[in-house]
Amino acid sequence: MAGSRRVLDLGCGDGLRLDLLARTEGRRLAGVDLSGESPALARRRPAPTE
């Protein structure tokens, strides 16, 4: 995953892993989670700082 430009996170939960991966420029990220509340948690969580 370290050298990947395109990442699909299945079962992404609140998106924390995607936020960490977004620190590398040029990556295209997507997350999918079947939980109804996970996307809402992701939207409420503040963006990570560098």
Secondary structure by P-SEA (a helix, b strand, c coil): ccccccccccccccaaaaaaaaccccbbbbbbbccccaaaaaaacccccc
